[in-house]
Amino acid sequence: MISNPYFLPERNPANLVNQLLANTVGTDTIPIDVFIIPEQMDYEVIFSSEDFQDDNEYGFSDISSEDNKIIYLNAKFYGNSFEEVIQNDTKRRHCRFTLAHELGHCTIPEHSNVELQSALLNEKNSHAKKYSFHKEYEANVFASELLIPSSTITNIYSFGKTFKDIINNLSLKYDTSLIASSLKAASLMNDSICICLQINKSSGKIINLKYSNAFREYGKGLFIAKNSYPYSGSLANNILKGRMSMCNHQLCSSPQDWFPNFIGSDEAELHEWSFDMGENIITFLELIDTSMYSLYIN
């Protein structure tokens, strides 16, 4: 049995999502009706208060075998049924992402392999903690692909020219939370000067990062290192300190807030979006520099 996650096969979440959609609701109707997928897959969904010790935990999957998969959703936050959830726009979009995330755990072969998960997450396994972070990120990417299938987007810039415009318009069309819209936009916007950070709430450090081609090409002091701490005045740091939750956006006072060595244009603006994901925080930073932005956007 594999205990080192680096030996696991690379999975393209789009392939897994396409198969799941083909077996259930398809893509002819947008938004994707994710609430009926569990029933079509014979997965039980339970809204519960007693099974959640942490109010910041929104859902989890109980997978005892290939044929026995149960998804629990936190009734303290969502209510007792999908009928209750759909009455509130914010909670509905949040629940759609949580459910899609748990469907990722039920669908990704390695996640639903009980014996493999026991070996990978065993407390004696030196790779367990890093694998746990990676596993949750995989489920997040799966969720954004399920709710916003890449096959339904021919041109991401038809939703706007900036990250802010695009994620807002994706959210409206696909009835998705900003985190789902942000993950999808970040995966398709190579022409945007943006970076995605994964911050561990226990250590307060940046444990993973992905950036666009335009971010790398821009240079001019745009650099963030792994194992560093987020900017003290950031939304991410406020979430770490317990001052706010859910998701938030702010226009930073200067790019130097996050990038002390920034030497780009005085016209440049830096936007931050930070999302509380339970164990981790997902933060997106986008630099908008009107002095050269036309070089990247046709």
JORAPE-V38665 format. One line per field, one symbol per residue. phi: phi as a letter, one per 40 degrees, with the letter a starting at -180 (. if undefined). burial: 1 if it has 16 or more other C-alpha atoms within 10 Angstrom, else 0. A space follows every 50 residues. Layout:
BEGIN
phi = ???
burial = ???
END
This chain:
BEGIN
phi = .cbbccccccbcdccccdcccccbcgbcbbcccccccdcccgccbbcabc cbcbccccaabbbcadbbbbbbbcccbcgbacccdccbdccccccdcdcc ccccccbcdccccdccccccbccccccdcccdcccccdcccdcccccbcd ccbcaccccibbdcccccccdcccfbcccccccccccbcccccbabbbbc cccgbcbaabbcdcccccgfgcabbcgcbcdccccdcccdcgcaagbaba cccadcdcbdccbcccccbbbbbbbcbgcbbbbbbbcbbccacccbbc
burial = 00101000000011011101100100100001110011000010111110 01000101111110000011111110111101001100001111111111 11111111011110011011100000110011101111111111111111 00000110101111011111100111111111111110101111111111 10011111101101100000010100001100011111110000101110 010111111001010000111111111101111111111000100000
END
